[in-house]
């Protein structure tokens, strides 16, 4: 998982708990950023909007008119933070899957970061390991499904 946690904070946590603290910290930062974006402050600030148009031009050149497997993931998260599941699935099936894995397991990861140990939390750790080992498979399967559904006209891919 993407890790946005500053390293100076991690020195206060035990070795086994650092990974789960990083998961929690990253999920909270992404949540705060999504709330900031969805609030409309983003659109009112000229600094952010000019940077966004520059980044979209770079994206258009780099993707050469195509879509990468992660296209729409950020917009999927933003839609889910707004409560729009259908739109999120149109943006990215993979992004929607990742959102639910990250935020549904967040309370369990908080317990793991605090050092709590029990059978259920061991199963969460095993699930995390399993998902990390198969990340690229899930990405390939969901993006292939998204491309296929869009190609057949059954489920439009907004990315």
Backbone as ProteinMPNN parsed JSONL, in Angstrom:
{"seq_chain_A": "XXXXXXXXXXXXXXXXXXXXXXXXXXXXXXXXXXXXXXXXXXXXXXXXXXXXXXXXXXXXXXXXXXXXXXXXXXXXXXXXXXXXXXXXXXXXXXXXXXXXXXXXXXXXXXXXXXXXXXXXXXXXXXXXXXXXXXXXXXXXXXXXXXXXXXXXXXXXXXX", "coords_chain_A": {"N_chain_A": [[0.842, -1.187, 0.0], [0.398, 2.261, -0.61], [2.481, 4.539, 1.08], [2.308, 7.212, 3.113], [3.34, 8.15, 5.436], [5.243, 10.162, 7.604], [8.637, 9.568, 8.429], [9.786, 10.331, 10.885], [7.788, 10.14, 12.752], [7.37, 7.436, 13.021], [9.282, 6.373, 14.739], [8.267, 6.165, 17.266], [6.772, 3.879, 17.456], [6.438, 0.33, 17.857], [8.309, -2.224, 16.112], [6.71, -4.208, 14.67], [4.297, -2.919, 14.582], [4.532, -0.67, 13.028], [3.987, -0.87, 10.273], [1.183, -1.107, 10.176], [0.427, 1.258, 11.394], [1.328, 3.031, 9.455], [-0.451, 2.346, 7.368], [-2.877, 3.248, 8.492], [-2.374, 6.003, 8.905], [-1.925, 6.841, 6.238], [-4.433, 6.242, 5.059], [-6.062, 8.004, 6.493], [-4.976, 10.507, 5.743], [-5.511, 10.489, 2.988], [-8.3, 10.442, 3.126], [-8.826, 12.955, 4.362], [-7.793, 14.643, 2.381], [-9.578, 14.013, 0.293], [-12.009, 14.897, 1.362], [-11.419, 17.616, 1.533], [-11.113, 18.177, -1.211], [-13.69, 17.489, -2.197], [-15.21, 19.384, -0.886], [-15.173, 21.721, -2.301], [-13.377, 23.766, -2.026], [-11.045, 23.326, -3.366], [-11.637, 23.878, -6.073], [-12.004, 26.62, -5.935], [-9.554, 27.703, -5.52], [-6.968, 29.173, -7.246], [-4.361, 28.249, -7.488], [-4.377, 25.444, -7.253], [-6.071, 24.644, -9.368], [-4.781, 25.509, -11.723], [-2.48, 23.942, -11.664], [-3.641, 21.446, -11.896], [-4.681, 21.408, -14.525], [-2.32, 21.472, -15.952], [-1.199, 19.008, -15.197], [-3.113, 17.289, -16.325], [-2.621, 17.649, -19.002], [-0.075, 16.548, -19.274], [-0.686, 13.914, -18.62], [-2.337, 13.239, -20.811], [-0.49, 13.22, -22.898], [1.356, 11.239, -22.072], [-0.211, 8.906, -21.899], [-0.986, 8.48, -24.469], [-3.502, 8.616, -25.659], [-4.702, 6.334, -24.658], [-5.742, 4.256, -21.863], [-4.438, 3.73, -18.648], [-4.111, 0.936, -16.345], [-4.682, 1.955, -13.814], [-6.128, 4.224, -14.219], [-8.6, 6.506, -13.296], [-8.777, 5.774, -10.661], [-8.317, 7.62, -8.538], [-10.47, 9.392, -8.896], [-12.461, 7.586, -8.458], [-12.161, 7.07, -5.698], [-12.777, 9.656, -4.763], [-15.462, 9.847, -5.56], [-16.579, 7.825, -3.984], [-16.144, 8.881, -1.438], [-17.964, 10.871, -1.61], [-20.211, 9.424, -1.552], [-21.203, 8.117, -3.779], [-21.541, 5.283, -5.186], [-22.101, 4.013, -7.649], [-21.077, 5.797, -9.623], [-18.405, 5.699, -8.836], [-17.718, 3.046, -9.487], [-17.91, 3.257, -12.249], [-15.749, 4.905, -12.751], [-13.493, 3.416, -11.773], [-13.147, 0.067, -11.26], [-11.194, -1.3, -9.869], [-10.179, 0.742, -8.172], [-12.428, 1.164, -6.565], [-12.633, -1.321, -5.295], [-10.192, -1.303, -3.852], [-10.662, 0.906, -2.181], [-12.727, -0.054, -0.483], [-11.425, -2.21, 0.767], [-9.37, -0.847, 2.112], [-10.746, 1.005, 3.832], [-12.736, -0.494, 5.167], [-11.254, -2.287, 6.633], [-9.908, -0.647, 8.317], [-10.525, -0.155, 11.177], [-9.65, -2.593, 12.278], [-6.98, -2.588, 11.579], [-6.165, -0.457, 13.115], [-6.345, -1.544, 15.671], [-4.356, -3.506, 15.383], [-2.13, -1.838, 15.066], [-2.016, -0.799, 17.589], [-1.124, -2.947, 18.994], [-2.748, -5.043, 19.777], [-3.646, -8.449, 20.029], [-5.267, -11.184, 18.585], [-7.326, -13.901, 17.35], [-8.99, -13.024, 15.18], [-7.682, -10.68, 14.346], [-5.301, -11.794, 13.517], [-6.222, -13.085, 11.262], [-6.869, -10.863, 9.712], [-4.307, -9.842, 9.292], [-3.298, -11.95, 7.777], [-4.97, -11.757, 5.537], [-4.2, -9.219, 4.594], [-1.531, -9.791, 3.858], [-2.026, -11.698, 1.863], [-3.439, -10.169, -0.029], [-1.486, -8.241, -0.676], [0.418, -9.85, -1.907], [-0.932, -10.551, -4.2], [-1.563, -8.267, -5.568], [-0.927, -7.215, -8.177], [-2.214, -9.105, -9.782], [-4.933, -8.688, -9.139], [-5.13, -6.072, -10.065], [-4.661, -6.445, -12.827], [-6.799, -8.172, -13.512], [-9.13, -6.67, -12.793], [-8.768, -4.333, -14.339], [-8.731, -5.437, -16.89], [-11.321, -6.471, -16.972], [-12.699, -4.041, -16.764], [-11.886, -2.754, -19.157], [-12.954, -4.598, -21.017], [-15.764, -4.542, -20.455], [-16.255, -1.858, -21.066], [-15.531, -1.798, -23.77], [-17.429, -3.543, -24.874], [-19.633, -2.033, -24.44], [-21.204, -2.326, -22.2], [-20.688, -1.331, -19.67], [-19.791, 1.753, -19.017], [-16.583, 3.239, -18.996], [-15.394, 5.865, -17.323], [-12.905, 7.058, -17.095]], "CA_chain_A": [[0.0, 0.0, 0.0], [1.078, 3.537, -0.615], [2.845, 4.932, 2.436], [2.511, 8.656, 3.209], [3.672, 8.455, 6.829], [6.588, 10.705, 7.836], [9.474, 8.619, 9.158], [10.092, 10.757, 12.25], [6.692, 9.701, 13.616], [7.436, 5.989, 13.187], [10.21, 5.946, 15.783], [7.506, 5.97, 18.496], [6.006, 2.642, 17.369], [7.199, -0.921, 17.82], [8.601, -2.676, 14.757], [5.594, -4.898, 14.014], [3.141, -2.034, 14.49], [4.803, 0.449, 12.114], [3.298, -1.091, 8.999], [-0.245, -0.811, 10.316], [0.302, 2.691, 11.64], [1.467, 3.669, 8.136], [-1.719, 2.138, 6.669], [-3.883, 4.125, 9.099], [-1.995, 7.383, 8.612], [-2.153, 7.079, 4.814], [-5.882, 6.25, 4.817], [-6.615, 9.245, 7.048], [-4.532, 11.63, 4.894], [-6.291, 10.42, 1.748], [-9.66, 10.852, 3.485], [-8.843, 14.41, 4.567], [-7.623, 15.261, 1.061], [-10.823, 13.836, -0.462], [-13.005, 15.812, 1.93], [-10.989, 18.951, 1.085], [-11.438, 18.293, -2.628], [-15.145, 17.445, -2.384], [-15.841, 20.553, -0.274], [-15.228, 22.812, -3.266], [-12.27, 24.695, -1.801], [-10.077, 23.032, -4.423], [-11.999, 24.581, -7.298], [-11.942, 28.062, -5.714], [-8.156, 28.11, -5.414], [-6.318, 29.234, -8.548], [-3.108, 27.494, -7.463], [-4.64, 24.036, -7.501], [-6.698, 24.401, -10.667], [-3.792, 25.662, -12.791], [-1.631, 22.754, -11.607], [-4.408, 20.292, -12.357], [-4.764, 21.425, -15.985], [-0.985, 21.108, -16.42], [-1.051, 17.566, -15.015], [-3.932, 16.561, -17.284], [-1.948, 17.689, -20.317], [1.001, 15.55, -19.208], [-1.355, 12.606, -18.667], [-2.804, 12.998, -22.179], [0.673, 12.901, -23.725], [1.95, 9.979, -21.634], [-1.088, 7.762, -22.152], [-1.135, 8.386, -25.924], [-4.903, 8.38, -25.977], [-5.203, 5.128, -24.019], [-5.957, 4.302, -20.419], [-3.627, 2.801, -17.866], [-4.983, 0.164, -15.446], [-5.042, 2.728, -12.628], [-6.901, 5.408, -14.601], [-9.888, 6.66, -12.642], [-8.718, 5.35, -9.265], [-8.483, 8.774, -7.646], [-11.851, 9.861, -9.019], [-13.278, 6.566, -7.805], [-12.103, 7.369, -4.266], [-13.527, 10.895, -4.528], [-16.889, 9.531, -5.683], [-16.981, 7.049, -2.815], [-16.221, 9.797, -0.306], [-19.21, 11.621, -1.792], [-21.315, 8.492, -1.375], [-21.731, 7.705, -5.069], [-20.931, 3.996, -5.531], [-22.254, 3.747, -9.089], [-20.096, 6.616, -10.329], [-17.079, 5.177, -8.491], [-17.483, 1.853, -10.302], [-17.677, 3.711, -13.618], [-14.387, 5.436, -12.823], [-12.506, 2.36, -11.622], [-13.544, -1.082, -10.453], [-10.073, -1.571, -8.973], [-10.162, 1.787, -7.151], [-13.537, 0.906, -5.653], [-12.217, -2.478, -4.503], [-9.147, -0.859, -2.915], [-11.3, 1.769, -1.186], [-13.434, -0.852, 0.517], [-10.43, -2.961, 1.544], [-8.652, 0.086, 3.0], [-11.56, 1.648, 4.865], [-13.452, -1.468, 5.993], [-10.291, -2.919, 7.533], [-9.233, 0.385, 9.113], [-10.591, -0.373, 12.635], [-8.823, -3.746, 12.636], [-5.582, -2.152, 11.48], [-5.91, 0.388, 14.287], [-6.07, -2.475, 16.775], [-3.044, -4.093, 15.139], [-1.127, -0.812, 15.343], [-1.951, -0.648, 19.056], [-0.501, -4.127, 19.56], [-3.736, -6.04, 20.201], [-3.481, -9.723, 19.325], [-6.285, -12.22, 18.729], [-7.511, -14.712, 16.146], [-9.547, -12.211, 14.101], [-6.633, -9.786, 13.844], [-4.368, -12.638, 12.762], [-6.85, -13.299, 9.948], [-6.707, -9.598, 8.975], [-2.905, -9.82, 8.857], [-3.166, -12.932, 6.696], [-5.642, -11.168, 4.368], [-3.317, -8.164, 4.085], [-0.408, -10.431, 3.177], [-2.556, -12.321, 0.661], [-3.742, -9.111, -0.998], [-0.227, -7.646, -1.127], [1.06, -10.802, -2.815], [-1.727, -10.675, -5.424], [-1.948, -6.919, -5.991], [-0.872, -7.066, -9.633], [-3.256, -9.947, -10.367], [-6.201, -7.957, -8.998], [-5.068, -4.929, -10.971], [-4.819, -6.936, -14.196], [-8.154, -8.717, -13.692], [-10.148, -5.611, -12.763], [-8.633, -3.432, -15.485], [-9.182, -6.192, -18.062], [-12.781, -6.472, -16.9], [-13.158, -2.688, -17.064], [-11.701, -2.553, -20.591], [-13.904, -5.443, -21.735], [-17.118, -4.004, -20.285], [-16.333, -0.604, -21.817], [-15.479, -2.14, -25.198], [-18.71, -4.13, -25.248], [-20.683, -1.05, -24.214], [-22.052, -2.756, -21.103], [-20.413, -0.508, -18.48], [-18.917, 2.828, -19.496], [-15.42, 3.601, -18.193], [-15.307, 7.321, -17.414], [-11.528, 7.554, -16.959]], "C_chain_A": [[0.876, 1.234, 0.0], [1.31, 4.001, 0.816], [3.154, 6.429, 2.456], [2.984, 9.091, 4.593], [5.09, 9.011, 6.956], [7.391, 9.788, 8.751], [9.764, 9.039, 10.6], [8.997, 10.352, 13.231], [6.83, 8.218, 13.952], [8.362, 5.539, 14.311], [9.504, 5.703, 17.115], [6.718, 4.669, 18.53], [6.925, 1.436, 17.315], [7.308, -1.412, 16.377], [7.428, -3.295, 14.032], [4.406, -3.967, 13.791], [3.32, -0.903, 13.481], [4.03, 0.331, 10.81], [1.829, -0.69, 9.102], [-0.488, 0.642, 10.677], [0.42, 3.452, 10.328], [0.183, 3.525, 7.319], [-2.772, 3.123, 7.176], [-3.611, 5.581, 8.744], [-2.301, 7.73, 7.154], [-3.644, 7.155, 4.5], [-6.515, 7.538, 5.338], [-6.221, 10.455, 6.208], [-5.316, 11.649, 3.583], [-7.73, 10.859, 2.006], [-9.782, 12.348, 3.666], [-8.698, 15.129, 3.228], [-8.904, 15.156, 0.226], [-11.92, 14.758, 0.053], [-12.697, 17.245, 1.518], [-11.38, 19.172, -0.373], [-12.948, 18.377, -2.849], [-15.86, 18.653, -1.797], [-15.958, 21.732, -1.242], [-14.122, 23.839, -3.092], [-11.237, 24.546, -2.908], [-10.372, 23.854, -5.673], [-11.884, 26.1, -7.152], [-10.514, 28.583, -5.673], [-7.507, 28.064, -6.789], [-5.04, 28.422, -8.614], [-3.357, 26.043, -7.847], [-5.197, 23.795, -8.894], [-5.7, 24.561, -11.802], [-2.849, 24.469, -12.822], [-2.341, 21.534, -12.143], [-4.478, 20.265, -13.882], [-3.409, 21.062, -16.601], [-0.785, 19.595, -16.324], [-1.913, 16.779, -15.997], [-3.336, 16.595, -18.684], [-0.821, 16.661, -20.36], [0.402, 14.15, -19.321], [-1.78, 12.268, -20.091], [-1.649, 12.601, -23.093], [1.228, 11.522, -23.354], [1.092, 8.764, -21.944], [-1.381, 7.555, -23.633], [-2.562, 8.0, -26.311], [-5.503, 7.136, -25.34], [-5.41, 5.323, -22.527], [-5.019, 3.308, -19.747], [-4.559, 2.044, -16.917], [-5.428, 0.94, -14.207], [-5.851, 3.984, -12.946], [-8.259, 5.4, -13.909], [-9.887, 6.283, -11.175], [-8.944, 6.491, -8.284], [-9.919, 9.281, -7.699], [-12.83, 8.86, -8.417], [-13.324, 6.8, -6.297], [-12.924, 8.615, -3.949], [-15.029, 10.656, -4.604], [-17.387, 8.752, -4.473], [-17.042, 7.915, -1.564], [-17.449, 10.691, -0.402], [-20.425, 10.731, -1.618], [-21.899, 7.96, -2.664], [-21.029, 6.427, -5.552], [-20.987, 3.728, -7.035], [-21.229, 4.527, -9.909], [-18.676, 6.103, -10.065], [-16.748, 3.936, -9.316], [-17.258, 2.21, -11.766], [-16.268, 4.262, -13.774], [-13.345, 4.33, -12.733], [-13.035, 1.253, -10.713], [-12.452, -1.383, -9.437], [-10.015, -0.535, -7.848], [-11.265, 1.596, -6.126], [-13.213, -0.265, -4.731], [-11.187, -2.068, -3.45], [-9.749, 0.014, -1.826], [-11.958, 0.943, -0.085], [-12.473, -1.676, 1.368], [-9.746, -2.033, 2.549], [-9.544, 0.558, 4.138], [-12.405, 0.67, 5.691], [-12.52, -2.157, 6.992], [-9.589, -1.92, 8.455], [-9.353, 0.178, 10.627], [-9.714, -1.546, 13.098], [-7.338, -3.381, 12.574], [-5.208, -1.225, 12.635], [-5.6, -0.486, 15.503], [-4.71, -3.144, 16.614], [-1.924, -3.102, 15.437], [-0.951, -0.593, 16.837], [-1.375, -1.879, 19.739], [-1.462, -5.185, 20.062], [-3.538, -7.302, 19.365], [-4.657, -10.639, 19.64], [-6.472, -12.915, 17.38], [-7.991, -13.866, 14.96], [-8.484, -11.294, 13.504], [-5.542, -10.563, 13.109], [-4.909, -12.927, 11.374], [-6.741, -12.032, 9.086], [-5.276, -9.487, 8.459], [-2.685, -10.784, 7.695], [-3.82, -12.406, 5.416], [-4.782, -10.067, 3.758], [-2.151, -8.755, 3.306], [-0.872, -11.015, 1.843], [-2.839, -11.288, -0.427], [-2.469, -8.455, -1.529], [0.476, -8.548, -2.134], [0.345, -10.859, -4.169], [-2.192, -9.33, -5.983], [-1.991, -6.793, -7.513], [-1.901, -7.938, -10.341], [-4.616, -9.25, -10.3], [-6.245, -6.771, -9.948], [-5.305, -5.37, -12.408], [-6.247, -7.432, -14.455], [-9.193, -7.61, -13.736], [-10.006, -4.651, -13.934], [-9.039, -4.142, -16.77], [-10.699, -6.251, -18.127], [-13.34, -5.097, -17.271], [-13.021, -2.386, -18.562], [-12.731, -3.338, -21.398], [-15.326, -4.888, -21.648], [-17.294, -2.698, -21.053], [-16.359, -0.876, -23.324], [-16.809, -2.696, -25.693], [-19.882, -3.173, -25.062], [-21.614, -1.393, -23.063], [-21.89, -1.873, -19.847], [-19.373, 0.52, -18.874], [-17.809, 3.124, -18.505], [-15.185, 5.088, -18.379], [-13.887, 7.849, -17.438], [-10.999, 8.116, -18.25]], "O_chain_A": [[1.973, 1.23, 0.557], [0.429, 3.868, 1.666], [4.15, 6.864, 1.879], [3.021, 10.287, 4.884], [6.038, 8.397, 6.468], [6.865, 9.287, 9.745], [9.969, 8.178, 11.455], [9.26, 10.234, 14.428], [6.451, 7.789, 15.042], [8.23, 4.413, 14.79], [10.087, 5.092, 18.01], [6.059, 4.377, 19.528], [8.04, 1.506, 16.798], [6.492, -1.054, 15.528], [7.167, -2.943, 12.882], [3.593, -4.208, 12.898], [2.345, -0.244, 13.12], [3.487, 1.315, 10.307], [1.298, -0.015, 8.22], [-1.515, 1.204, 10.299], [-0.309, 4.419, 10.108], [-0.231, 4.471, 6.649], [-3.472, 3.755, 6.384], [-4.516, 6.304, 8.329], [-2.868, 8.785, 6.867], [-4.076, 8.036, 3.756], [-7.403, 8.098, 4.696], [-7.046, 11.34, 5.982], [-5.735, 12.711, 3.124], [-8.314, 11.572, 1.191], [-10.736, 12.956, 3.18], [-9.396, 16.109, 2.967], [-9.271, 16.104, -0.468], [-12.673, 15.333, -0.732], [-13.606, 18.007, 1.189], [-11.913, 20.223, -0.728], [-13.426, 19.231, -3.596], [-17.002, 18.928, -2.166], [-16.759, 22.641, -1.019], [-13.954, 24.707, -3.949], [-10.628, 25.527, -3.335], [-9.47, 24.452, -6.261], [-11.685, 26.797, -8.147], [-10.294, 29.789, -5.781], [-7.5, 27.014, -7.432], [-4.667, 27.949, -9.688], [-2.635, 25.479, -8.669], [-4.819, 22.818, -9.541], [-5.767, 23.806, -12.772], [-2.455, 24.026, -13.901], [-1.722, 20.678, -12.776], [-4.346, 19.196, -14.477], [-3.355, 20.421, -17.65], [-0.267, 18.973, -17.251], [-1.501, 15.715, -16.46], [-3.532, 15.664, -19.465], [-0.636, 15.981, -21.37], [0.93, 13.301, -20.04], [-1.604, 11.134, -20.535], [-1.809, 11.745, -23.963], [1.537, 10.724, -24.239], [1.626, 7.692, -22.226], [-1.972, 6.541, -24.005], [-2.78, 7.161, -27.185], [-6.704, 6.904, -25.472], [-5.266, 6.429, -22.005], [-4.834, 2.188, -20.223], [-5.693, 2.475, -16.707], [-6.454, 0.609, -13.612], [-6.22, 4.727, -12.037], [-8.975, 4.399, -13.939], [-10.902, 6.454, -10.501], [-9.681, 6.341, -7.31], [-10.518, 9.566, -6.661], [-13.895, 9.237, -7.927], [-14.391, 6.738, -5.687], [-13.681, 8.632, -2.978], [-15.787, 11.202, -3.802], [-18.493, 8.992, -3.99], [-17.906, 7.705, -0.713], [-17.923, 11.211, 0.609], [-21.551, 11.225, -1.543], [-22.995, 7.399, -2.651], [-20.023, 6.505, -6.257], [-20.008, 3.263, -7.619], [-20.585, 3.964, -10.794], [-17.844, 6.079, -10.972], [-15.623, 3.789, -9.793], [-16.493, 1.534, -12.454], [-15.657, 4.1, -14.83], [-12.408, 4.303, -13.531], [-13.333, 1.485, -9.541], [-12.742, -1.685, -8.279], [-9.822, -0.9, -6.688], [-11.056, 1.843, -4.938], [-13.484, -0.211, -3.532], [-11.304, -2.448, -2.285], [-9.382, -0.122, -0.659], [-11.766, 1.211, 1.101], [-12.688, -1.824, 2.571], [-9.565, -2.401, 3.709], [-9.134, 0.513, 5.298], [-12.758, 0.991, 6.826], [-12.952, -2.563, 8.07], [-8.765, -2.312, 9.282], [-8.347, 0.324, 11.32], [-9.114, -1.497, 14.172], [-6.545, -3.812, 13.41], [-4.06, -1.215, 13.078], [-4.686, -0.185, 16.271], [-3.989, -3.33, 17.595], [-0.892, -3.476, 15.993], [0.135, -0.242, 17.297], [-1.155, -1.859, 20.95], [-1.036, -6.139, 20.712], [-3.295, -7.236, 18.161], [-5.003, -10.848, 20.802], [-5.838, -12.547, 16.39], [-7.453, -13.983, 13.859], [-8.4, -11.152, 12.284], [-4.929, -10.04, 12.179], [-4.145, -13.005, 10.412], [-6.543, -12.119, 7.874], [-5.057, -9.083, 7.317], [-1.969, -10.468, 6.744], [-3.278, -12.592, 4.326], [-4.649, -9.989, 2.537], [-1.82, -8.28, 2.219], [-0.205, -10.853, 0.821], [-2.522, -11.502, -1.597], [-2.388, -8.145, -2.718], [1.062, -8.065, -3.102], [0.969, -11.185, -5.179], [-3.122, -9.281, -6.787], [-2.98, -6.318, -8.072], [-2.413, -7.554, -11.393], [-5.359, -9.226, -11.282], [-7.276, -6.496, -10.562], [-6.071, -4.733, -13.131], [-6.829, -7.141, -15.5], [-10.05, -7.604, -14.62], [-11.012, -4.194, -14.476], [-9.631, -3.522, -17.654], [-11.292, -6.101, -19.195], [-14.327, -4.996, -17.999], [-13.935, -1.826, -19.166], [-13.313, -2.814, -22.347], [-16.012, -4.778, -22.665], [-18.355, -2.453, -21.627], [-17.123, -0.251, -24.059], [-17.261, -2.367, -26.789], [-21.001, -3.471, -25.481], [-22.697, -0.819, -22.953], [-22.83, -1.697, -19.073], [-18.199, 0.189, -19.045], [-18.061, 3.247, -17.306], [-14.819, 5.529, -19.468], [-13.687, 9.014, -17.781], [-9.857, 8.573, -18.302]]}, "name": "protein", "num_of_chains": 1, "seq": "XXXXXXXXXXXXXXXXXXXXXXXXXXXXXXXXXXXXXXXXXXXXXXXXXXXXXXXXXXXXXXXXXXXXXXXXXXXXXXXXXXXXXXXXXXXXXXXXXXXXXXXXXXXXXXXXXXXXXXXXXXXXXXXXXXXXXXXXXXXXXXXXXXXXXXXXXXXXXXX"}
